[in-house]
Amino acid sequence: MPRMLDVSDEVRAEIGDEEADRLLAGENAPGSYDCTSCRTPGDSGQERTSTVLFIGDETAVLAFAHATCLPSQVVQVTEEQLQGAVKSITGDRVDLEPDAIVPEQAVLGVTSGLVLIAGELHPALVVEPTGPIVRPGAVGAGDDFLPLLIEQGFMPATELADVPPVLHGWSVLLAMGQLHAVLQPGPNGGQPIAWWQAHQPLLVTDGWRAAANKHQQVLMFAAPVGSIGRQPREDLLRDALDKAAANGKLVAAALPLAGT
């Protein structure tokens, strides 16, 4: 049966009209899938679903996402990112190269929200990967996401009672009222580089932007996969943050604001 799929022009250009039409007709698209953004189940027969094409140097993967999480788009990644460190896509993949074993691209899920600390609202970004983050070159299936961030200067947060200390050298890039990137210091003191960059600029609320302009900084909280989840409301997001902090699965820092 036909699927409620969004196939953008750029995705169609990469996979071809024939493949795109087969997807839209429901021939190659799964009914149920795990969203490549928020990792919760979706159903392309019941809700609008985006096709997201990850392209490496030699391999391509077509994944699926809730249309409310991601628009249909092409994402350029390195072949190492595409082939390494993450478990294989199973139910939510279409192999464009039949002989290729294509794993899922690990991405950082970023949620914006206002967090109340000491009676004042602060703009916050909550970062949670879609899978375990392994230290480069490490052997095994551990999760080094928080230790890697602590090495960069983020501090463990056991409760959200005080604003975390400023992490100099890092910043949050806001341009024309939209969130573009989280920047980290460049190598050898060079120009800052993107630690996380939005595939397309993310909208933030007027209240979030006003709080960011007031404080001239954004609080960033990070937790390992499965600690926060996708929360539809800020009160639920706060509850999830408090729980992650109490369980020792949260790090935080205040990042200066770049842009307006």
Backbone as CSV, one residue per row, in Angstrom:
resi,resn,N_x,N_y,N_z,CA_x,CA_y,CA_z,C_x,C_y,C_z
1,MET,0.839,-1.178,0.000,0.000,0.000,0.000,0.881,1.237,0.000
2,PRO,0.410,2.361,-0.532,1.210,3.578,-0.554,1.596,4.017,0.858
3,ARG,2.773,4.603,0.956,3.281,5.060,2.244,3.245,6.579,2.315
4,MET,3.163,7.092,3.534,3.140,8.545,3.749,4.575,9.048,3.826
5,LEU,5.285,8.901,2.713,6.705,9.233,2.681,6.932,10.598,2.052
6,ASP,7.896,11.341,2.609,8.402,12.562,1.996,9.747,12.231,1.365
7,VAL,9.856,12.427,0.068,11.118,12.225,-0.647,11.494,13.567,-1.260
8,SER,12.512,14.215,-0.693,12.892,15.544,-1.178,13.506,15.450,-2.568
9,ASP,13.566,16.592,-3.246,14.154,16.613,-4.582,15.607,16.168,-4.556
10,GLU,16.354,16.541,-3.488,17.767,16.165,-3.438,17.937,14.667,-3.209
11,VAL,17.036,14.063,-2.414,17.094,12.618,-2.234,16.717,11.923,-3.541
12,ARG,15.660,12.406,-4.205,15.240,11.816,-5.485,16.371,11.885,-6.516
13,ALA,17.084,13.008,-6.527,18.175,13.163,-7.484,19.272,12.127,-7.252
14,GLU,19.472,11.752,-5.988,20.524,10.781,-5.672,20.100,9.344,-5.943
15,ILE,18.854,8.996,-5.615,18.436,7.599,-5.733,17.751,7.304,-7.059
16,GLY,17.343,8.339,-7.788,16.702,8.148,-9.085,15.186,8.088,-8.974
17,ASP,14.524,8.473,-10.061,13.059,8.516,-10.065,12.443,7.139,-9.844
18,GLU,13.045,6.119,-10.429,12.460,4.778,-10.323,12.453,4.288,-8.880
19,GLU,13.574,4.460,-8.202,13.664,4.036,-6.800,12.720,4.870,-5.930
20,ALA,12.682,6.182,-6.191,11.808,7.058,-5.413,10.346,6.667,-5.589
21,ASP,9.961,6.372,-6.818,8.565,6.001,-7.076,8.221,4.674,-6.416
22,ARG,9.170,3.742,-6.381,8.920,2.465,-5.704,8.724,2.682,-4.206
23,LEU,9.529,3.578,-3.638,9.373,3.893,-2.225,7.993,4.484,-1.949
24,LEU,7.594,5.452,-2.764,6.317,6.122,-2.545,5.140,5.165,-2.727
25,ALA,5.333,4.154,-3.581,4.273,3.160,-3.794,4.244,2.109,-2.687
26,GLY,5.245,2.139,-1.809,5.273,1.193,-0.705,5.970,-0.108,-1.015
27,GLU,6.631,-0.195,-2.167,7.269,-1.461,-2.548,8.541,-1.728,-1.749
28,ASN,9.346,-0.686,-1.528,10.636,-0.865,-0.859,10.676,-0.258,0.536
29,ALA,9.626,0.445,0.923,9.640,1.117,2.221,9.028,0.229,3.295
30,PRO,9.663,0.160,4.461,9.072,-0.623,5.543,7.845,0.085,6.096
31,GLY,6.906,-0.690,6.626,5.777,-0.074,7.309,6.249,0.540,8.605
32,SER,6.793,-0.291,9.475,7.306,0.202,10.753,8.819,0.391,10.669
33,TYR,9.323,1.317,11.459,10.756,1.609,11.457,11.100,2.282,12.782
34,ASP,12.382,2.357,13.085,12.869,3.154,14.207,13.401,4.454,13.637
35,CYS,12.874,5.577,14.110,13.272,6.892,13.611,14.779,7.080,13.770
36,THR,15.445,7.484,12.685,16.896,7.650,12.730,17.310,8.856,13.566
37,SER,16.343,9.694,13.945,16.645,10.846,14.790,16.375,10.560,16.258
38,CYS,15.125,10.195,16.582,14.774,10.045,18.009,14.758,8.590,18.460
39,ARG,14.898,7.646,17.508,15.002,6.211,17.792,13.727,5.610,18.369
40,THR,12.607,6.301,18.292,11.341,5.700,18.710,10.631,5.159,17.474
41,PRO,9.695,4.212,17.647,9.061,3.581,16.484,8.231,4.557,15.663
42,GLY,8.175,4.285,14.389,7.321,5.028,13.476,6.627,4.080,12.531
43,ASP,5.625,4.562,11.824,4.855,3.744,10.884,4.573,4.593,9.650
44,SER,5.219,4.259,8.544,5.069,5.065,7.341,3.695,4.903,6.699
45,GLY,2.905,3.954,7.200,1.542,3.812,6.716,0.560,4.662,7.484
46,GLN,1.003,5.211,8.636,0.102,5.945,9.510,0.519,7.395,9.754
47,GLU,1.791,7.724,9.533,2.271,9.076,9.831,3.310,9.489,8.804
48,ARG,3.385,10.790,8.587,4.339,11.301,7.611,5.761,10.937,8.030
49,THR,6.508,10.435,7.056,7.840,9.899,7.307,8.815,10.492,6.305
50,SER,9.963,10.933,6.779,10.997,11.494,5.906,12.001,10.426,5.504
51,THR,12.438,10.496,4.262,13.559,9.670,3.810,14.836,10.494,3.991
52,VAL,15.809,9.914,4.696,17.071,10.599,4.963,18.190,9.749,4.378
53,LEU,18.894,10.303,3.404,19.936,9.561,2.703,21.306,9.958,3.235
54,PHE,22.003,8.995,3.858,23.371,9.206,4.315,24.313,8.740,3.210
55,ILE,25.231,9.606,2.802,26.144,9.281,1.710,27.579,9.373,2.214
56,GLY,28.303,8.270,2.085,29.730,8.258,2.382,30.523,8.346,1.097
57,ASP,31.792,7.982,1.154,32.643,8.056,-0.035,32.277,6.991,-1.054
58,GLU,31.863,5.804,-0.565,31.589,4.688,-1.467,30.225,4.058,-1.233
59,THR,29.581,4.389,-0.147,28.365,3.701,0.273,27.280,4.710,0.593
60,ALA,26.039,4.301,0.397,24.911,5.157,0.750,23.879,4.353,1.524
61,VAL,23.212,5.009,2.458,22.164,4.379,3.259,20.931,5.264,3.234
62,LEU,19.793,4.654,2.973,18.534,5.381,3.075,17.855,4.975,4.372
63,ALA,17.688,5.935,5.273,17.054,5.689,6.563,15.745,6.467,6.619
64,PHE,14.985,6.243,7.695,13.670,6.853,7.812,13.550,7.566,9.148
65,ALA,12.799,8.665,9.133,12.618,9.470,10.342,11.206,10.034,10.354
66,HIS,10.678,10.262,11.560,9.417,11.001,11.655,9.594,12.353,10.953
67,ALA,8.611,12.757,10.168,8.697,14.058,9.503,8.768,15.193,10.516
68,THR,8.258,14.963,11.725,8.332,15.989,12.764,9.727,16.071,13.383
69,CYS,10.562,15.054,13.171,11.927,15.058,13.718,12.929,15.621,12.712
70,LEU,12.844,15.170,11.466,13.793,15.580,10.442,13.067,15.742,9.112
71,PRO,13.474,16.720,8.307,12.965,16.776,6.936,13.712,15.766,6.066
72,SER,13.127,15.424,4.936,13.818,14.573,3.975,15.027,15.323,3.448
73,GLN,16.192,14.687,3.482,17.427,15.393,3.124,18.536,14.409,2.815
74,VAL,19.607,14.931,2.223,20.836,14.174,1.989,21.876,14.645,2.995
75,VAL,22.521,13.708,3.674,23.533,14.029,4.683,24.859,13.413,4.247
76,GLN,25.854,14.265,4.013,27.180,13.792,3.638,27.948,13.408,4.897
77,VAL,28.495,12.193,4.928,29.299,11.729,6.057,30.540,11.053,5.501
78,THR,31.520,10.848,6.366,32.703,10.121,5.917,32.387,8.630,5.849
79,GLU,33.156,7.934,5.036,32.954,6.483,4.937,33.216,5.813,6.272
80,GLU,34.183,6.364,7.033,34.470,5.794,8.345,33.261,5.947,9.272
81,GLN,32.623,7.125,9.221,31.425,7.321,10.029,30.330,6.351,9.627
82,LEU,30.212,6.144,8.324,29.140,5.297,7.830,29.390,3.829,8.141
83,GLN,30.642,3.425,8.082,30.958,2.006,8.212,31.291,1.592,9.642
84,GLY,31.634,2.555,10.486,32.180,2.163,11.779,31.375,2.535,12.989
85,ALA,31.684,1.874,14.091,31.328,2.293,15.453,29.854,2.278,15.796
86,VAL,28.979,1.929,14.862,27.551,1.905,15.167,26.931,0.619,14.665
87,LYS,25.885,0.175,15.335,25.210,-1.051,14.956,24.505,-0.885,13.619
88,SER,24.256,-1.978,12.944,23.675,-1.933,11.608,22.216,-1.512,11.653
89,ILE,21.839,-0.758,10.642,20.414,-0.533,10.439,19.810,-1.878,10.018
90,THR,18.688,-2.225,10.583,18.035,-3.472,10.195,16.682,-3.175,9.571
91,GLY,15.694,-2.895,10.396,14.350,-2.713,9.874,14.145,-1.428,9.119
92,ASP,15.031,-0.447,9.279,14.766,0.836,8.637,15.831,1.183,7.606
93,ARG,16.175,0.202,6.759,17.156,0.523,5.730,16.707,0.034,4.372
94,VAL,17.161,0.717,3.367,17.098,0.244,1.995,18.533,0.236,1.507
95,ASP,19.042,-0.911,1.100,20.410,-1.000,0.597,20.431,-0.559,-0.854
96,LEU,21.142,0.524,-1.132,21.259,0.983,-2.503,22.361,0.224,-3.232
97,GLU,23.258,-0.382,-2.470,24.277,-1.260,-3.051,24.075,-2.634,-2.429
98,PRO,23.516,-3.587,-3.185,23.114,-4.879,-2.602,24.240,-5.616,-1.900
99,ASP,25.477,-5.423,-2.326,26.578,-6.180,-1.732,27.160,-5.505,-0.496
100,ALA,26.705,-4.307,-0.203,27.281,-3.565,0.921,26.552,-3.894,2.218
101,ILE,27.310,-4.038,3.287,26.732,-4.157,4.629,26.745,-2.753,5.216
102,VAL,25.581,-2.192,5.408,25.491,-0.770,5.695,25.006,-0.531,7.107
103,PRO,25.860,0.005,7.981,25.420,0.312,9.340,24.718,1.656,9.406
104,GLU,24.080,1.889,10.500,23.368,3.135,10.728,24.330,4.246,11.117
105,GLN,24.030,5.466,10.668,24.835,6.614,11.045,24.443,7.078,12.447
106,ALA,25.417,7.131,13.324,25.138,7.636,14.670,25.054,9.155,14.619
107,VAL,24.030,9.708,15.222,23.874,11.153,15.233,23.638,11.619,16.663
108,LEU,23.899,12.897,16.880,23.632,13.512,18.171,22.254,14.156,18.124
109,GLY,21.358,13.692,18.976,20.054,14.319,19.085,20.165,15.548,19.972
110,VAL,19.695,16.688,19.479,19.789,17.945,20.220,18.396,18.523,20.421
111,THR,18.048,18.785,21.669,16.754,19.360,22.017,16.991,20.687,22.734
112,SER,16.219,21.706,22.362,16.322,22.991,23.052,15.147,23.145,24.009
113,GLY,15.386,23.829,25.103,14.329,24.064,26.076,14.795,25.052,27.130
114,LEU,13.855,25.561,27.882,14.177,26.454,28.985,14.226,25.654,30.283
115,VAL,15.267,25.876,31.079,15.457,25.149,32.325,15.466,26.153,33.474
116,LEU,14.673,25.867,34.494,14.582,26.755,35.653,15.652,26.364,36.672
117,ILE,16.552,27.304,36.961,17.607,27.081,37.954,17.648,28.298,38.867
118,ALA,17.534,28.053,40.163,17.572,29.124,41.170,16.580,30.238,40.839
119,GLY,15.396,29.845,40.407,14.325,30.796,40.172,14.410,31.568,38.875
120,GLU,15.353,31.214,37.988,15.504,31.949,36.732,15.564,30.972,35.569
121,LEU,14.928,31.361,34.449,14.909,30.510,33.264,16.188,30.705,32.460
122,HIS,16.787,29.585,32.089,18.005,29.605,31.285,17.778,28.805,30.002
123,PRO,18.327,29.298,28.872,18.234,28.525,27.629,19.162,27.319,27.716
124,ALA,18.674,26.178,27.282,19.477,24.959,27.396,19.405,24.144,26.116
125,LEU,20.465,23.416,25.865,20.500,22.387,24.829,20.787,21.062,25.516
126,VAL,20.004,20.059,25.183,20.189,18.726,25.739,20.645,17.810,24.607
127,VAL,21.814,17.200,24.781,22.425,16.388,23.735,22.430,14.932,24.180
128,GLU,21.880,14.073,23.324,21.879,12.635,23.592,22.117,11.891,22.283
129,PRO,23.154,11.075,22.204,23.410,10.339,20.960,22.360,9.254,20.731
130,THR,22.271,8.825,19.470,21.341,7.741,19.140,21.942,6.356,19.393
131,GLY,23.218,6.314,19.766,23.863,5.038,20.072,25.095,5.291,20.921
132,PRO,25.726,4.229,21.429,26.944,4.411,22.236,28.047,5.109,21.443
133,ILE,28.780,5.960,22.098,29.915,6.655,21.489,31.184,5.998,22.016
134,VAL,31.963,5.447,21.108,33.180,4.722,21.485,34.382,5.605,21.206
135,ARG,35.313,5.597,22.128,36.557,6.366,21.954,37.277,5.904,20.689
136,PRO,37.755,6.841,19.863,38.447,6.438,18.633,39.571,5.457,18.917
137,GLY,39.564,4.354,18.183,40.583,3.334,18.346,40.308,2.329,19.434
138,ALA,39.235,2.550,20.205,38.925,1.630,21.295,38.339,0.338,20.749
139,VAL,38.582,-0.734,21.473,38.036,-2.045,21.116,36.976,-2.407,22.143
140,GLY,35.804,-2.786,21.674,34.734,-3.145,22.598,33.499,-2.306,22.352
141,ALA,32.480,-2.569,23.137,31.178,-1.949,22.916,30.791,-1.027,24.065
142,GLY,31.776,-0.386,24.686,31.476,0.516,25.788,30.901,1.837,25.297
143,ASP,30.638,2.745,26.223,30.133,4.067,25.874,31.014,5.105,26.567
144,ASP,31.799,5.840,25.765,32.751,6.817,26.300,32.271,8.249,26.123
145,PHE,30.985,8.449,25.844,30.482,9.784,25.539,30.766,10.767,26.669
146,LEU,30.364,10.425,27.892,30.572,11.357,29.000,32.051,11.520,29.354
147,PRO,32.837,10.447,29.447,34.268,10.654,29.720,34.959,11.553,28.689
148,LEU,34.590,11.420,27.417,35.199,12.261,26.390,34.842,13.732,26.609
149,LEU,33.601,13.994,27.009,33.193,15.375,27.260,33.840,15.930,28.531
150,ILE,33.970,15.086,29.545,34.637,15.526,30.776,36.090,15.909,30.478
151,GLU,36.726,15.155,29.598,38.096,15.490,29.212,38.162,16.842,28.501
152,GLN,37.051,17.256,27.883,37.001,18.543,27.189,36.657,19.692,28.144
153,GLY,36.299,19.372,29.388,36.017,20.415,30.356,34.592,20.456,30.875
154,PHE,33.714,19.586,30.363,32.364,19.512,30.912,32.422,18.906,32.314
155,MET,31.480,19.316,33.158,31.491,18.889,34.542,30.338,17.933,34.826
156,PRO,30.578,16.864,35.595,29.459,16.000,36.006,28.437,16.812,36.793
157,ALA,27.161,16.583,36.508,26.080,17.288,37.197,25.254,16.278,37.973
158,THR,25.280,16.377,39.281,24.504,15.449,40.103,23.140,16.018,40.456
159,GLU,22.963,17.332,40.251,21.659,17.965,40.410,21.674,19.297,39.661
160,LEU,20.476,19.800,39.367,20.372,21.049,38.612,20.025,22.202,39.555
161,ALA,20.864,22.390,40.556,20.608,23.438,41.543,21.338,24.729,41.213
162,ASP,22.455,24.635,40.495,23.254,25.817,40.176,23.607,25.802,38.695
163,VAL,23.847,26.985,38.159,24.289,27.101,36.771,25.702,26.532,36.659
164,PRO,25.946,25.637,35.687,27.296,25.063,35.562,28.308,26.122,35.149
165,PRO,29.588,25.878,35.398,30.620,26.863,35.046,30.751,27.035,33.534
166,VAL,31.249,28.213,33.153,31.446,28.516,31.733,32.614,27.691,31.193
167,LEU,32.419,27.117,30.006,33.484,26.372,29.331,34.015,27.257,28.213
168,HIS,35.129,27.932,28.488,35.689,28.885,27.528,36.266,28.139,26.322
169,GLY,36.116,28.756,25.160,36.578,28.138,23.921,35.458,27.454,23.170
170,TRP,34.431,27.028,23.899,33.244,26.453,23.281,32.203,27.557,23.137
171,SER,31.270,27.409,22.210,30.210,28.392,22.056,29.044,27.773,21.303
172,VAL,27.901,28.449,21.370,26.696,28.045,20.639,26.439,29.106,19.582
173,LEU,26.362,28.675,18.322,26.180,29.606,17.209,24.692,29.757,16.905
174,LEU,24.202,30.979,17.128,22.815,31.327,16.829,22.857,32.430,15.785
175,ALA,22.212,32.231,14.650,22.231,33.224,13.582,20.820,33.412,13.034
176,MET,20.402,34.662,12.927,19.075,35.002,12.428,17.987,34.265,13.212
177,GLY,18.235,34.119,14.524,17.235,33.515,15.385,17.146,32.006,15.291
178,GLN,18.088,31.367,14.598,18.063,29.921,14.452,19.366,29.316,14.963
179,LEU,19.264,28.078,15.445,20.421,27.383,16.007,21.183,26.673,14.896
180,HIS,22.467,26.999,14.776,23.274,26.445,13.692,24.277,25.394,14.149
181,ALA,24.941,25.628,15.287,26.027,24.708,15.645,26.457,24.912,17.088
182,VAL,27.134,23.884,17.612,27.911,23.984,18.846,29.372,23.924,18.416
183,LEU,30.128,24.956,18.772,31.516,25.066,18.332,32.468,24.704,19.466
184,GLN,33.571,24.073,19.103,34.621,23.728,20.056,35.934,24.347,19.591
185,PRO,36.928,24.445,20.486,38.205,25.049,20.075,38.838,24.285,18.922
186,GLY,39.431,25.031,17.996,40.139,24.400,16.902,41.474,23.843,17.357
187,PRO,42.066,22.964,16.557,43.364,22.391,16.940,44.441,23.465,17.015
188,ASN,45.300,23.328,18.005,46.447,24.231,18.192,46.007,25.687,18.315
189,GLY,44.839,25.883,18.938,44.391,27.247,19.166,43.853,27.951,17.936
190,GLY,43.542,27.199,16.902,43.036,27.795,15.669,41.578,28.194,15.781
191,GLN,40.977,28.496,14.634,39.575,28.896,14.577,38.684,27.787,15.136
192,PRO,37.601,28.164,15.846,36.682,27.147,16.358,36.115,26.290,15.232
193,ILE,35.848,25.038,15.554,35.264,24.117,14.585,33.969,23.570,15.159
194,ALA,33.138,23.026,14.303,31.831,22.530,14.728,31.979,21.187,15.436
195,TRP,31.537,21.122,16.682,31.419,19.840,17.385,30.115,19.162,16.977
196,TRP,29.068,19.968,16.861,27.782,19.523,16.310,27.282,20.611,15.390
197,GLN,26.743,20.208,14.234,26.200,21.185,13.297,24.854,20.695,12.801
198,ALA,23.858,21.572,12.813,22.529,21.201,12.345,22.561,20.954,10.841
199,HIS,21.861,19.895,10.396,21.767,19.641,8.961,21.082,20.813,8.272
200,GLN,20.123,21.398,8.953,19.574,22.674,8.543,19.261,23.435,9.825
201,PRO,19.329,24.778,9.795,19.170,25.547,11.040,17.899,25.160,11.780
202,LEU,18.016,25.040,13.110,16.884,24.647,13.937,16.193,25.878,14.504
203,LEU,14.878,25.876,14.445,14.108,26.959,15.032,14.116,26.838,16.549
204,VAL,14.175,27.958,17.228,14.035,27.988,18.681,12.889,28.944,19.009
205,THR,12.328,28.804,20.181,11.195,29.646,20.550,11.656,31.071,20.852
206,ASP,10.706,31.997,20.798,11.032,33.387,21.136,11.546,33.488,22.577
207,GLY,10.933,32.704,23.488,11.368,32.720,24.880,12.788,32.213,25.045
208,TRP,13.143,31.158,24.300,14.500,30.597,24.366,15.507,31.618,23.851
209,ARG,15.173,32.237,22.713,16.091,33.210,22.119,16.246,34.424,23.031
210,ALA,15.143,34.875,23.636,15.216,36.021,24.548,16.088,35.702,25.753
211,ALA,15.954,34.487,26.302,16.775,34.094,27.449,18.248,33.992,27.054
212,ALA,18.508,33.486,25.835,19.897,33.386,25.367,20.515,34.771,25.217
213,ASN,19.748,35.717,24.676,20.276,37.081,24.522,20.468,37.752,25.875
214,LYS,19.612,37.431,26.828,19.736,38.023,28.161,20.997,37.534,28.865
215,HIS,21.192,36.222,28.859,22.320,35.642,29.606,23.613,35.617,28.788
216,GLN,23.479,35.744,27.449,24.635,35.656,26.550,25.384,34.335,26.697
217,GLN,24.649,33.299,27.085,25.208,31.959,27.162,24.070,30.946,27.131
218,VAL,24.436,29.727,26.788,23.475,28.624,26.708,24.015,27.474,27.545
219,LEU,23.161,26.868,28.345,23.572,25.709,29.125,23.472,24.468,28.264
220,MET,24.529,23.689,28.227,24.489,22.435,27.478,24.570,21.274,28.444
221,PHE,23.594,20.371,28.350,23.574,19.142,29.129,23.736,17.975,28.168
222,ALA,24.523,16.994,28.552,24.747,15.828,27.699,24.594,14.559,28.527
223,ALA,23.992,13.557,27.913,23.737,12.282,28.590,23.915,11.154,27.588
224,PRO,24.279,9.957,28.057,24.436,8.827,27.141,23.096,8.377,26.569
225,VAL,23.174,7.607,25.498,21.972,7.105,24.823,21.043,6.409,25.822
226,GLY,19.747,6.699,25.705,18.749,6.066,26.549,18.497,6.757,27.875
227,SER,19.211,7.865,28.150,19.079,8.513,29.457,17.973,9.562,29.505
228,ILE,17.738,10.230,28.392,16.784,11.339,28.368,15.546,10.998,27.543
229,GLY,15.764,10.561,26.312,14.641,10.273,25.416,14.068,11.553,24.835
230,ARG,13.139,11.380,23.932,12.504,12.539,23.295,11.298,12.941,24.131
231,GLN,11.384,14.094,24.770,10.314,14.544,25.663,9.508,15.656,24.998
232,PRO,8.183,15.536,24.960,7.360,16.509,24.225,7.155,17.830,24.955
233,ARG,7.442,17.867,26.264,7.213,19.102,27.022,8.427,19.405,27.893
234,GLU,8.595,20.709,28.206,9.764,21.114,28.975,9.741,20.577,30.401
235,ASP,8.535,20.399,30.981,8.500,19.850,32.338,8.952,18.391,32.343
236,LEU,8.590,17.649,31.295,9.035,16.255,31.196,10.541,16.184,30.905
237,LEU,11.025,17.135,30.105,12.462,17.193,29.836,13.226,17.459,31.130
238,ARG,12.705,18.376,31.943,13.360,18.672,33.217,13.361,17.439,34.121
239,ASP,12.245,16.729,34.177,12.189,15.507,34.993,13.244,14.499,34.538
240,ALA,13.387,14.361,33.201,14.366,13.412,32.664,15.791,13.853,32.989
241,LEU,16.047,15.176,32.945,17.370,15.689,33.302,17.675,15.423,34.772
242,ASP,16.692,15.686,35.634,16.895,15.446,37.071,17.208,13.975,37.337
243,LYS,16.498,13.099,36.632,16.721,11.661,36.828,18.108,11.258,36.344
244,ALA,18.512,11.763,35.165,19.842,11.437,34.645,20.925,11.953,35.585
245,ALA,20.725,13.161,36.140,21.708,13.713,37.071,21.821,12.849,38.325
246,ALA,20.675,12.454,38.853,20.680,11.636,40.069,21.342,10.290,39.833
247,ASN,21.277,9.800,38.595,21.876,8.505,38.260,23.328,8.633,37.805
248,GLY,23.891,9.851,37.886,25.275,10.044,37.482,25.502,9.954,35.995
249,LYS,24.480,10.288,35.199,24.574,10.167,33.739,24.363,11.509,33.052
250,LEU,24.904,12.578,33.642,24.721,13.904,33.062,25.978,14.737,33.278
251,VAL,26.402,15.416,32.216,27.459,16.418,32.332,26.905,17.731,31.801
252,ALA,27.526,18.844,32.209,26.984,20.147,31.829,28.083,21.180,31.750
253,ALA,27.769,22.251,31.024,28.643,23.428,30.952,27.795,24.583,30.440
254,ALA,28.220,25.791,30.759,27.626,27.001,30.174,28.507,27.417,29.002
255,LEU,27.906,27.544,27.823,28.668,27.894,26.622,28.305,29.311,26.188
256,PRO,29.283,30.169,25.981,28.990,31.525,25.529,28.196,31.502,24.219
257,LEU,27.395,32.539,24.044,26.564,32.650,22.849,27.348,33.358,21.750
258,ALA,27.337,32.763,20.571,27.901,33.404,19.394,26.752,33.735,18.460
259,GLY,26.597,34.989,18.086,25.495,35.383,17.227,24.334,35.885,18.057
260,THR,23.196,36.085,17.369,22.033,36.647,18.046,20.780,35.886,17.666
